[in-house]
Amino acid sequence: MTSASLTLSARGVAGTQRFLAYAITIAALFALPLASHADGPVVAGMSQLLLGAALLAGIGLLIGFGVQGGRLLDLMLLAVSGVTAILLLRFVAAYPGTVKGGFWALVVALWLSSWLFVERLSAWDVTDRAAKRAIGLAIPLLFGVWVLVLWELLVTGFGVPKILLPAPSDIGLRFASSIPTLWADFRQTFLKAVLIGYAIGCGAGFVTAILVDKVDFLRRGLLPIGNLVSALPIIGIAPIMVMWFGFDWPSKAAVVIIMTFFPMLVNTVTGLASADRIQHDLMRTYAANYWQTLVKMRLPMALPFIFNALKINSTLALIGAIVAEFFGTPIVGMGFRISTEVGRLNVDMVWAEIAVAALAGSAFYGLVTLLERVFTFWHPSVRG
Amino acid sequence: MLNEQGPQKARSVIDIRGLSLTFETNDGPVHALSNVDLDIREGEFVSFIGPSGCGKTTLLRVIADLEKPTGGEITVNGVTPEEARLARAYGYVFQSSALYPWRTIADNVALPLEIMGLSASERKERIARNLDLVNLGGFERKYPWQLSGGMQQRASIARALAVEPHLLLMDEPFGALDEIVRDHLNEQLLKLWAKTDKTVVFVTHSIPEAVFLSTKIVVLFPRPGRIYDVIESDLPRDRTLDIRETPEFLKIAHRVREGLRAGHSYEDS
C-alpha cells in the first residue's frame, strides 16, 4: 500500500491525486504495524497516537485547502509537518532498525505534506522585496532540512551500520564535541594553504595573462606549457611538492597555486580578447596608449571572465589542499584528519570534516559571487 | 547661405589625391579604394553615399587613420592622418554607440577627456555642455543600458564632441534606428552643426538623409571603390524636415539616385 501511495503521488501533482495519496497513507497507518521487537508484538503507544493525531490535523488542513486556501493554513501545514517530523525522529530513535510499514507510510505522508507546503509557498503572491527574498531563501533551506530528516529516518529506520553512513545526528554530535580539532584543521588547511595558495595562484595567473596578451611569443610559448601543467594529475604533483616545500602548509599552497594558475590565465586571456573592433577603434581615435586602453577598456571588459575563474578556483583550491594533505603533513589539517579517521573507522569524524569543507567552500564561493555582483553589475547576466 | 559666399574661400580640411587602398586577402587583392580625389573645406557637411562595398566607410576610416592607404596622398588639417589623430583633431561616431556599460552617461562622455588628461573641473564643464548640446541634460547618472537606442547614439555624439574637434567623422550613426527617431536626430544634428560650425563627414546609405544633411554629396561606386559623382547642394543651410517635399530637394535626390543606380547596374552586369 505504501508503494501504491508513492506511485500515486509521483503522478499526481494535481491536488486531488495527492489527497487520495494521503488517504491511502492514513489507511496504511492504521492497517500496518509501526515497528516490532524481535519477539513479535506490535509496538503501540503514545508516539503512534500523536503521529496519527498530527497527520489527521494535516488532512483536515488539506480539506480546508479544497474549500479555500490561505497563508495561515499553509503555515499550519508547515507546523503539522514539523511536529510529525519531530515525532517520527523520536520514534525511530526509540526503535532503530525495527520500524515497519506503517512507519514508512508516515514518512511518505510527511514527504507529501512538505512537498505540498513548498508548492504552496512558491505560489505566494508577495510584492515586498524582503519577503520575496525570505521566500527565496526558505525554499532551499526547507529542502535541505528535509534531506537531513529523510537521511536520519532512513539510516536509523533501516539500521544502517554507522561505518557505512552515520546519521546526521551522529555527525552533528561529533561536530559539536570536536570543535577545537575542527578549527585547528580549518586554520591549517583553509586559512593557510587554501587562501594563500588561491591568492598567489590567481594573482600569478592574472599577471601572466597580461604578459601573454602583450608579448606574442609568450602566447605561443607559455600557453601550451600552462596547458600542460594544468593537465598534470594532482596525485602526482602533491608528493613532489611535499618533497620540495616540506610537510607543512607551503607544499599544499604550492599544489593550490598550480591548480588555480591555469584557469585564471586562460580566462583572463580570453577576457582581454573579448573587446570588439569598434571598442579598439574608439580608443585609437582618442590616441589612447596601451595602459589607458588596458585599464579603461579591456580590463573592465574582462571582469566577467576573471570572476568566472575566481569562482572555479574557489572550489578547486579547497579540493587541491585537502587531497595534497594525503601525501604527508603535520598532524593537523582537514585532509590529514580525513585520511587518518577513515583508517580508525571514525566515519562520523570524516563526515564532520566534510561538513566543514562544504560550509567553507560554499561560503568562499558565495563571497566571490557577491563580489562579482558588485563589480560586474553592468553585465547583462547580472543586471537581469 | 554660407556656401554661396563661396566654399573656395574656406580653408581645406581634408585633401585627398589619387588615394587607393588594396586589402590583401586569401582570395587575392581587394581594391577597396582606387584613385580617389576629394577636397573637403572648413564648415562643409559632406556625405559619402553608395552601395555596400563601395568603400565609403573605408574612406572615412582612412581619414581617421584607422586604415592605412596603400597609395596616393591624404592630409587632414594639413598633416598626415596619423598626426591628426594623435593631435585629437577629430571626433568619430561609430555605427553603434560603443558606450561602456560600466560607466554612467557622464562618465562615458568623460572617457576621452580622462585620456587627454584634462582636470576634473574642465571635464565636468565639458560633460555638462555637451550633454546639453545633444539634449541629454539630466541623464548624467543613468547607465547606457537604461536608455533607448537613440539616446545612446546621442550620448556617443556628445562623447565625440567633448574632445572639441573641428572635424566630426560619422559612420552611419543612425543606421540602426527607426525612421522617426532618425528624422529627429537628423534635425538635431543640423542644428548642432549650425551652432558649432564644425566640418562634418557623414557616411550613409539613405538618400533622403544624405540630401537633407549635406552641403556636398559624394556618390561612390564599388569594385573598385571610387568616386562617381560629387554633388554640391544649393539648399539653404537652415533646413527643416519640410524641405524634403520641395522640388529642389527632389532634384538633388534624383541625381543621387541616378548615380546609385549606375553603380548597381555595374554590380549586376
Interface residues (C-beta under 8 A of the other chain):
Chain A: I278 Q279 D281 L282 M283 R284 T285 Y286 A287 A288 Q292 K296 M297 P300 T376 F377 W378 H379 P380 R383
Chain B: A64 D65 L66 R85 L86 A87 R88 Y90 G91 Y92 F94 Q95 S96 A98 Y100 P101 W102 L111 P112 E114 I115 M116 Y143 W145 V163
